[in-house]
Amino acid sequence: MLYYAAVFFVIALIAALFGFGGIAVGAAGIAQILFFIFIIGFVISLILGLVKK
């Protein structure tokens, strides 16, 4: 999932470079959402891993 967030971030940078503002904003938004989902999943897996032991 972090890979997809990075891919959308790169797409947003390229779109912004060429002046496609709407596409850049959309791709950056998707990248941000995927990044936060990754962080939440990571924290949950850490907590569950600590509880099991």
N, CA, C and O atoms as CSV, one atom per row, in Angstrom:
chain,resi,resn,atom,element,x,y,z
A,1,MET,N,N,0.824,-1.185,0.000
A,1,MET,CA,C,0.000,0.000,0.000
A,1,MET,C,C,0.869,1.249,0.000
A,1,MET,O,O,0.532,2.250,-0.632
A,2,LEU,N,N,1.979,1.184,0.707
A,2,LEU,CA,C,2.884,2.330,0.707
A,2,LEU,C,C,3.454,2.542,-0.693
A,2,LEU,O,O,3.729,3.674,-1.089
A,3,TYR,N,N,3.629,1.458,-1.438
A,3,TYR,CA,C,4.108,1.560,-2.817
A,3,TYR,C,C,3.112,2.363,-3.667
A,3,TYR,O,O,3.515,3.227,-4.446
A,4,TYR,N,N,1.814,2.074,-3.516
A,4,TYR,CA,C,0.807,2.786,-4.294
A,4,TYR,C,C,0.734,4.253,-3.896
A,4,TYR,O,O,0.511,5.113,-4.748
A,5,ALA,N,N,0.917,4.549,-2.617
A,5,ALA,CA,C,0.945,5.949,-2.183
A,5,ALA,C,C,2.110,6.671,-2.842
A,5,ALA,O,O,1.965,7.815,-3.272
A,6,ALA,N,N,3.259,6.017,-2.925
A,6,ALA,CA,C,4.421,6.635,-3.567
A,6,ALA,C,C,4.187,6.817,-5.064
A,6,ALA,O,O,4.598,7.828,-5.635
A,7,VAL,N,N,3.530,5.846,-5.705
A,7,VAL,CA,C,3.240,5.951,-7.134
A,7,VAL,C,C,2.315,7.131,-7.409
A,7,VAL,O,O,2.560,7.907,-8.333
A,8,PHE,N,N,1.256,7.273,-6.616
A,8,PHE,CA,C,0.347,8.399,-6.813
A,8,PHE,C,C,1.031,9.726,-6.509
A,8,PHE,O,O,0.712,10.737,-7.134
A,9,PHE,N,N,1.958,9.741,-5.567
A,9,PHE,CA,C,2.718,10.958,-5.278
A,9,PHE,C,C,3.571,11.351,-6.481
A,9,PHE,O,O,3.633,12.528,-6.836
A,10,VAL,N,N,4.217,10.393,-7.101
A,10,VAL,CA,C,5.029,10.673,-8.291
A,10,VAL,C,C,4.140,11.151,-9.436
A,10,VAL,O,O,4.508,12.078,-10.158
A,11,ILE,N,N,2.979,10.529,-9.608
A,11,ILE,CA,C,2.043,10.969,-10.641
A,11,ILE,C,C,1.612,12.408,-10.384
A,11,ILE,O,O,1.509,13.205,-11.317
A,12,ALA,N,N,1.363,12.740,-9.126
A,12,ALA,CA,C,0.973,14.107,-8.785
A,12,ALA,C,C,2.100,15.089,-9.104
A,12,ALA,O,O,1.845,16.180,-9.614
A,13,LEU,N,N,3.333,14.712,-8.811
A,13,LEU,CA,C,4.464,15.599,-9.115
A,13,LEU,C,C,4.618,15.816,-10.614
A,13,LEU,O,O,4.843,16.941,-11.060
A,14,ILE,N,N,4.498,14.752,-11.387
A,14,ILE,CA,C,4.637,14.870,-12.843
A,14,ILE,C,C,3.496,15.698,-13.424
A,14,ILE,O,O,3.717,16.538,-14.296
A,15,ALA,N,N,2.279,15.465,-12.944
A,15,ALA,CA,C,1.130,16.230,-13.439
A,15,ALA,C,C,1.266,17.709,-13.080
A,15,ALA,O,O,0.918,18.576,-13.881
A,16,ALA,N,N,1.767,17.995,-11.891
A,16,ALA,CA,C,1.961,19.391,-11.492
A,16,ALA,C,C,3.050,20.044,-12.336
A,16,ALA,O,O,2.959,21.225,-12.671
A,17,LEU,N,N,4.066,19.282,-12.672
A,17,LEU,CA,C,5.158,19.807,-13.489
A,17,LEU,C,C,4.659,20.225,-14.872
A,17,LEU,O,O,5.109,21.234,-15.416
A,18,PHE,N,N,3.735,19.457,-15.436
A,18,PHE,CA,C,3.214,19.763,-16.755
A,18,PHE,C,C,1.992,20.690,-16.717
A,18,PHE,O,O,1.450,21.036,-17.767
A,19,GLY,N,N,1.558,21.089,-15.532
A,19,GLY,CA,C,0.484,22.063,-15.420
A,19,GLY,C,C,-0.918,21.499,-15.342
A,19,GLY,O,O,-1.884,22.249,-15.481
A,20,PHE,N,N,-1.059,20.210,-15.126
A,20,PHE,CA,C,-2.386,19.619,-14.979
A,20,PHE,C,C,-2.787,19.691,-13.506
A,20,PHE,O,O,-2.613,18.727,-12.760
A,21,GLY,N,N,-3.317,20.826,-13.099
A,21,GLY,CA,C,-3.616,21.068,-11.684
A,21,GLY,C,C,-4.630,20.111,-11.091
A,21,GLY,O,O,-4.434,19.605,-9.986
A,22,GLY,N,N,-5.721,19.856,-11.818
A,22,GLY,CA,C,-6.772,18.986,-11.286
A,22,GLY,C,C,-6.292,17.561,-11.080
A,22,GLY,O,O,-6.605,16.927,-10.072
A,23,ILE,N,N,-5.533,17.065,-12.040
A,23,ILE,CA,C,-5.002,15.700,-11.931
A,23,ILE,C,C,-3.995,15.619,-10.785
A,23,ILE,O,O,-3.965,14.634,-10.047
A,24,ALA,N,N,-3.178,16.650,-10.641
A,24,ALA,CA,C,-2.175,16.652,-9.579
A,24,ALA,C,C,-2.830,16.656,-8.209
A,24,ALA,O,O,-2.390,15.947,-7.303
A,25,VAL,N,N,-3.879,17.450,-8.057
A,25,VAL,CA,C,-4.577,17.505,-6.762
A,25,VAL,C,C,-5.235,16.162,-6.452
A,25,VAL,O,O,-5.184,15.690,-5.316
A,26,GLY,N,N,-5.850,15.552,-7.458
A,26,GLY,CA,C,-6.495,14.252,-7.252
A,26,GLY,C,C,-5.507,13.163,-6.889
A,26,GLY,O,O,-5.752,12.378,-5.974
A,27,ALA,N,N,-4.391,13.110,-7.600
A,27,ALA,CA,C,-3.387,12.083,-7.316
A,27,ALA,C,C,-2.749,12.302,-5.952
A,27,ALA,O,O,-2.471,11.343,-5.232
A,28,ALA,N,N,-2.518,13.561,-5.596
A,28,ALA,CA,C,-1.941,13.848,-4.276
A,28,ALA,C,C,-2.921,13.463,-3.170
A,28,ALA,O,O,-2.507,12.956,-2.127
A,29,GLY,N,N,-4.189,13.695,-3.381
A,29,GLY,CA,C,-5.200,13.302,-2.393
A,29,GLY,C,C,-5.260,11.794,-2.201
A,29,GLY,O,O,-5.343,11.303,-1.076
A,30,ILE,N,N,-5.216,11.064,-3.314
A,30,ILE,CA,C,-5.223,9.598,-3.226
A,30,ILE,C,C,-3.966,9.104,-2.514
A,30,ILE,O,O,-4.038,8.193,-1.689
A,31,ALA,N,N,-2.814,9.701,-2.828
A,31,ALA,CA,C,-1.570,9.304,-2.172
A,31,ALA,C,C,-1.640,9.547,-0.668
A,31,ALA,O,O,-1.173,8.730,0.125
A,32,GLN,N,N,-2.225,10.671,-0.287
A,32,GLN,CA,C,-2.332,11.000,1.134
A,32,GLN,C,C,-3.245,10.005,1.856
A,32,GLN,O,O,-2.917,9.547,2.950
A,33,ILE,N,N,-4.369,9.673,1.259
A,33,ILE,CA,C,-5.296,8.712,1.868
A,33,ILE,C,C,-4.637,7.340,2.018
A,33,ILE,O,O,-4.735,6.715,3.074
A,34,LEU,N,N,-3.963,6.871,0.959
A,34,LEU,CA,C,-3.298,5.570,1.035
A,34,LEU,C,C,-2.189,5.556,2.076
A,34,LEU,O,O,-1.982,4.550,2.754
A,35,PHE,N,N,-1.474,6.671,2.205
A,35,PHE,CA,C,-0.411,6.747,3.199
A,35,PHE,C,C,-0.982,6.640,4.610
A,35,PHE,O,O,-0.432,5.925,5.447
A,36,PHE,N,N,-2.084,7.346,4.881
A,36,PHE,CA,C,-2.669,7.288,6.218
A,36,PHE,C,C,-3.269,5.915,6.509
A,36,PHE,O,O,-3.217,5.454,7.650
A,37,ILE,N,N,-3.834,5.256,5.504
A,37,ILE,CA,C,-4.336,3.893,5.700
A,37,ILE,C,C,-3.174,2.958,6.029
A,37,ILE,O,O,-3.304,2.087,6.890
A,38,PHE,N,N,-2.029,3.136,5.342
A,38,PHE,CA,C,-0.852,2.333,5.632
A,38,PHE,C,C,-0.384,2.555,7.071
A,38,PHE,O,O,-0.084,1.591,7.776
A,39,ILE,N,N,-0.320,3.801,7.508
A,39,ILE,CA,C,0.129,4.107,8.876
A,39,ILE,C,C,-0.809,3.484,9.898
A,39,ILE,O,O,-0.349,2.910,10.885
A,40,ILE,N,N,-2.116,3.586,9.681
A,40,ILE,CA,C,-3.084,3.008,10.619
A,40,ILE,C,C,-2.927,1.492,10.674
A,40,ILE,O,O,-2.929,0.906,11.756
A,41,GLY,N,N,-2.790,0.855,9.511
A,41,GLY,CA,C,-2.591,-0.598,9.483
A,41,GLY,C,C,-1.300,-1.016,10.164
A,41,GLY,O,O,-1.258,-2.038,10.848
A,42,PHE,N,N,-0.242,-0.228,9.980
A,42,PHE,CA,C,1.040,-0.516,10.623
A,42,PHE,C,C,0.931,-0.441,12.143
A,42,PHE,O,O,1.438,-1.313,12.848
A,43,VAL,N,N,0.276,0.591,12.642
A,43,VAL,CA,C,0.116,0.748,14.090
A,43,VAL,C,C,-0.734,-0.383,14.662
A,43,VAL,O,O,-0.420,-0.924,15.723
A,44,ILE,N,N,-1.802,-0.739,13.965
A,44,ILE,CA,C,-2.651,-1.839,14.442
A,44,ILE,C,C,-1.882,-3.151,14.473
A,44,ILE,O,O,-2.018,-3.930,15.416
A,45,SER,N,N,-1.073,-3.399,13.441
A,45,SER,CA,C,-0.300,-4.643,13.433
A,45,SER,C,C,0.762,-4.647,14.535
A,45,SER,O,O,1.057,-5.695,15.108
A,46,LEU,N,N,1.327,-3.496,14.828
A,46,LEU,CA,C,2.274,-3.418,15.950
A,46,LEU,C,C,1.595,-3.713,17.270
A,46,LEU,O,O,2.133,-4.451,18.095
A,47,ILE,N,N,0.423,-3.148,17.477
A,47,ILE,CA,C,-0.303,-3.358,18.736
A,47,ILE,C,C,-0.703,-4.823,18.864
A,47,ILE,O,O,-0.536,-5.416,19.930
A,48,LEU,N,N,-1.225,-5.409,17.803
A,48,LEU,CA,C,-1.629,-6.821,17.854
A,48,LEU,C,C,-0.416,-7.723,18.042
A,48,LEU,O,O,-0.518,-8.755,18.707
A,49,GLY,N,N,0.708,-7.363,17.481
A,49,GLY,CA,C,1.923,-8.158,17.661
A,49,GLY,C,C,2.434,-8.109,19.093
A,49,GLY,O,O,2.961,-9.097,19.604
A,50,LEU,N,N,2.279,-6.968,19.733
A,50,LEU,CA,C,2.718,-6.852,21.121
A,50,LEU,C,C,1.774,-7.550,22.072
A,50,LEU,O,O,2.210,-8.058,23.104
A,51,VAL,N,N,0.494,-7.590,21.754
A,51,VAL,CA,C,-0.506,-8.222,22.614
A,51,VAL,C,C,-0.360,-9.740,22.576
A,51,VAL,O,O,-0.568,-10.402,23.592
A,52,LYS,N,N,-0.007,-10.302,21.422
A,52,LYS,CA,C,0.122,-11.755,21.297
A,52,LYS,C,C,1.248,-12.321,22.140
A,52,LYS,O,O,1.134,-13.436,22.649
A,53,LYS,N,N,2.317,-11.586,22.295
A,53,LYS,CA,C,3.498,-12.112,23.000
A,53,LYS,C,C,3.341,-12.089,24.483
A,53,LYS,O,O,4.248,-12.499,25.206
